[in-house]
């Protein structure tokens, strides 16, 4: 016989009830079977665990030590069952999300706050990546869910609408364009720009828009984040274009936000998965949360 949870549970019941008959009734098992289990347990552990008298059963010193260890072991086993059931129902788990900088700065904080409040035992990993890298990673099953600015891609993924955002122009207060309520992109191309780094969708979008006009985008500096972009515009390094919702976060003094009169300035953000049916329970819950919002 090997040490098993059933024998430990019966041992604990006998000690707590004080008699084999009472323990057998509590565990819905024959008294003879309980007695046999206890004898086998003492043989396996090579220790006398119980003092048997006509007044009942009490634990020996060895039995008292086993009682504490058995209760702890049984509690740990019960916790395993509880936690694994949580996984099966989506109450516990993990979800790996990739999102571009526009989604992270504008939409993810409130979305993740509400999701994590509803599912506190689900661990969330969020990483910022460019849009094309996101679609590729999701297609290759290196992330559960991706949130990106909608663009042509060759990835084998399922795509759902997420949010929309509006690009605006950032200019220093002393710049000639700061007095304008709105401008066309063509009107800005005589001036130097601060842009996000190469490989981001916004960088590609601005260069393409300039090429479509037969113009060149004068990039003076590339940066890795919107906060750096805002600071460089504030310092007078160049103009900047970014989502209106992201620009509102920083509220920098000395910088004017000007409306951009271009159809492409209104953008769609999308959420993608490799296969909705193939998502883990936790990832599926996050997708439903995103789509419901």
C-alpha positions in Angstrom: 0.0 0.0 0.0 1.2 3.5 -0.8 0.3 6.6 1.1 -2.9 8.0 -0.4 -5.4 10.9 0.2 -8.2 8.5 1.1 -6.3 7.0 4.0 -5.2 10.4 5.2 -8.8 11.7 5.1 -10.0 8.7 7.1 -7.3 9.1 9.6 -8.2 12.8 10.2 -11.9 11.9 10.5 -11.1 9.2 13.1 -9.0 11.6 15.2 -11.6 14.4 14.9 -14.6 12.1 15.6 -12.9 10.0 18.3 -14.3 6.6 17.2 -14.1 4.5 14.1 -17.9 4.1 14.0 -18.4 7.9 14.0 -15.7 8.4 11.3 -17.2 5.6 9.2 -20.6 7.3 9.4 -19.2 10.7 8.5 -17.3 9.3 5.5 -20.1 6.9 4.3 -17.9 3.8 4.5 -18.0 0.6 6.5 -16.3 0.7 9.9 -14.3 -2.5 9.0 -12.9 -0.7 5.9 -11.8 2.3 8.0 -10.1 0.0 10.5 -8.3 -1.8 7.7 -7.1 1.5 6.2 -5.8 2.7 9.6 -3.8 -0.5 10.2 -2.3 -0.3 6.7 -1.4 3.3 7.3 0.5 2.4 10.5 2.3 -0.3 8.6 3.3 2.0 5.7 4.6 4.7 8.1 6.0 2.1 10.5 4.5 4.0 13.5 1.7 3.6 15.9 -0.6 6.5 15.2 -3.6 5.9 17.5 -4.3 4.9 21.1 -7.3 2.6 21.1 -9.3 2.4 24.4 -12.8 1.6 25.4 -13.4 5.3 25.7 -12.4 6.0 22.1 -9.4 6.8 20.0 -6.7 9.4 20.6 -3.6 10.2 18.5 -0.1 9.2 19.7 2.7 11.8 19.4 3.4 10.4 15.9 -0.3 10.5 15.1 -0.6 14.1 16.2 2.3 15.1 13.9 0.6 13.2 11.1 -2.7 15.0 11.8 -1.2 18.4 11.1 0.6 17.2 8.0 -2.4 15.4 6.7 -4.7 18.4 7.1 -2.2 20.5 5.2 -1.8 18.0 2.4 -5.5 17.5 2.0 -6.0 21.3 1.9 -3.4 21.6 -0.8 -5.1 18.9 -2.8 -8.5 20.6 -2.5 -6.8 23.9 -3.6 -5.5 22.1 -6.7 -9.1 21.1 -7.6 -10.4 24.6 -7.0 -7.8 26.2 -9.1 -8.1 23.8 -12.0 -11.9 24.3 -12.0 -11.2 28.0 -12.1 -9.1 27.4 -15.3 -11.8 25.4 -16.9 -14.4 28.1 -16.3 -12.1 30.9 -17.3 -11.8 32.4 -13.8 -8.1 31.7 -13.8 -5.6 31.7 -16.6 -3.5 34.0 -18.7 -3.8 36.0 -21.9 -1.0 37.4 -24.1 -1.9 40.7 -25.9 0.0 42.6 -28.5 -1.2 46.2 -29.2 0.2 49.1 -31.1 1.0 52.4 -29.4 -2.2 54.0 -30.5 -4.3 51.4 -28.9 -2.2 51.3 -25.7 -2.3 55.0 -25.1 -6.0 55.6 -26.0 -8.0 52.5 -25.2 -6.1 49.8 -23.3 -5.9 51.3 -19.8 -9.7 51.5 -19.2 -10.3 48.2 -21.1 -7.8 46.3 -19.0 -9.0 47.9 -15.7 -12.5 46.8 -16.3 -11.5 43.3 -17.4 -9.1 42.7 -14.5 -11.7 43.9 -12.0 -14.1 41.3 -13.4 -11.5 38.5 -13.7 -8.8 39.2 -11.0 -7.2 35.7 -11.3 -6.5 36.1 -15.0 -2.9 37.2 -15.7 -2.6 39.7 -18.5 0.6 40.3 -20.5 0.5 43.4 -22.7 3.3 44.3 -25.1 3.6 47.2 -27.6 4.5 46.2 -31.2 4.0 47.8 -34.6 0.8 46.8 -36.4 2.4 44.5 -39.0 4.4 42.7 -36.4 1.2 42.2 -34.4 -0.7 40.5 -37.3 2.3 38.3 -38.0 2.8 37.3 -34.3 -0.9 36.4 -33.9 -0.8 34.3 -37.1 2.2 32.4 -35.8 0.5 31.8 -32.5 3.0 33.9 -30.6 0.3 36.0 -29.0 -3.4 35.3 -28.2 -4.8 38.6 -29.3 -3.6 41.6 -31.3 -4.9 45.1 -31.5 -3.6 47.1 -34.5 -4.4 49.9 -36.9 -6.3 48.3 -39.8 -4.1 47.8 -42.8 -3.5 45.4 -45.6 -1.8 42.2 -44.4 -1.2 38.7 -45.6 -1.6 37.0 -42.2 -4.0 34.1 -41.7 -6.1 35.6 -38.9 -9.6 36.5 -37.9 -10.2 40.3 -37.7 -12.9 42.2 -35.8 -13.7 45.9 -35.5 -12.3 47.6 -32.4 -12.3 51.4 -32.2 -11.7 54.4 -34.4 -9.3 57.3 -33.8 -8.6 60.7 -35.5 -5.1 61.9 -36.4 -4.3 65.5 -35.6 -1.3 67.8 -36.2 0.8 69.0 -33.3 2.7 72.3 -33.7 4.6 74.7 -31.4 2.5 77.7 -30.4 4.9 80.0 -32.2 4.7 78.1 -35.5 2.9 79.7 -38.5 0.4 76.9 -38.6 -0.6 77.3 -34.9 -3.1 80.0 -35.8 -5.0 77.7 -38.1 -8.1 75.7 -36.9 -7.4 73.0 -39.5 -4.9 72.3 -42.3 -4.4 69.8 -45.1 -1.5 67.5 -45.0 -0.1 69.1 -48.2 0.1 72.4 -46.3 2.4 70.9 -43.7 5.0 69.3 -46.0 7.2 72.4 -46.3 8.0 71.9 -42.6 10.1 69.3 -40.9 8.6 66.5 -38.9 9.1 64.4 -35.9 7.6 60.9 -36.5 7.4 57.5 -34.8 10.2 55.1 -35.8 10.3 53.3 -39.1 8.2 50.1 -39.2 5.2 51.7 -37.4 2.0 52.0 -39.3 1.8 55.8 -38.6 5.3 56.3 -40.1 4.4 54.3 -43.1 1.0 56.2 -43.4 2.6 59.6 -43.4 5.3 58.7 -45.9 2.7 57.1 -48.2 0.4 60.2 -48.0 3.3 62.5 -48.9 4.3 60.2 -51.9 0.6 60.2 -53.1 0.9 64.0 -53.3 4.2 63.8 -55.1 6.0 65.3 -52.1 8.6 64.1 -49.6 8.1 63.9 -45.9 10.9 65.9 -44.3 11.7 63.7 -41.3 14.1 65.4 -38.9 13.8 62.9 -36.1 12.2 59.5 -35.4 11.2 58.6 -31.9 9.8 55.4 -30.2 6.8 56.8 -28.3 4.1 59.4 -28.4 5.4 61.1 -25.2 8.8 61.6 -26.9 7.1 62.9 -30.0 5.2 65.5 -27.9 8.3 66.6 -26.1 10.2 67.1 -29.4 7.3 69.1 -30.9 7.3 71.2 -27.7 11.0 71.8 -28.1 10.5 73.0 -31.7 12.3 70.1 -33.4 9.4 69.7 -35.9 5.7 69.1 -36.5 4.1 65.9 -35.3 1.0 63.8 -36.2 -0.6 61.5 -33.7 -4.1 60.3 -32.6 -6.2 63.0 -30.9 -6.9 60.8 -28.0 -3.2 60.2 -27.3 -2.4 63.9 -27.7 -5.0 64.7 -25.0 -3.2 62.6 -22.5 0.0 64.7 -22.4 -1.5 68.2 -22.3 1.8 69.9 -23.0 2.1 73.6 -22.6 3.3 75.4 -25.7 1.8 72.9 -28.2 -1.3 73.5 -30.3 -3.4 70.7 -31.7 -4.7 71.4 -35.2 -7.4 69.4 -37.1 -6.1 67.5 -40.1 -8.4 67.7 -43.1 -7.7 64.3 -44.7 -10.0 61.3 -45.1 -7.1 59.0 -44.1 -6.8 60.9 -40.8 -9.8 58.9 -39.5 -8.5 55.4 -38.9 -9.9 52.0 -37.9 -8.4 49.9 -35.2 -9.0 46.2 -35.2 -8.6 43.2 -32.9 -7.3 40.0 -34.4 -6.9 36.3 -33.3 -5.6 33.3 -35.0 -8.8 31.4 -34.5 -11.7 32.4 -32.2 -12.6 28.8 -31.6 -9.0 27.9 -30.7 -8.6 30.5 -28.0 -8.1 29.5 -24.4 -11.0 30.2 -22.0 -9.2 33.2 -20.6 -8.3 34.7 -24.0 -11.9 34.0 -25.2 -13.2 36.0 -22.2 -10.9 38.9 -23.0 -12.0 38.9 -26.7 -15.6 39.0 -25.7 -14.9 41.8 -23.3 -13.2 43.8 -26.1 -16.0 43.2 -28.6 -18.7 44.1 -26.0 -17.0 47.4 -25.2 
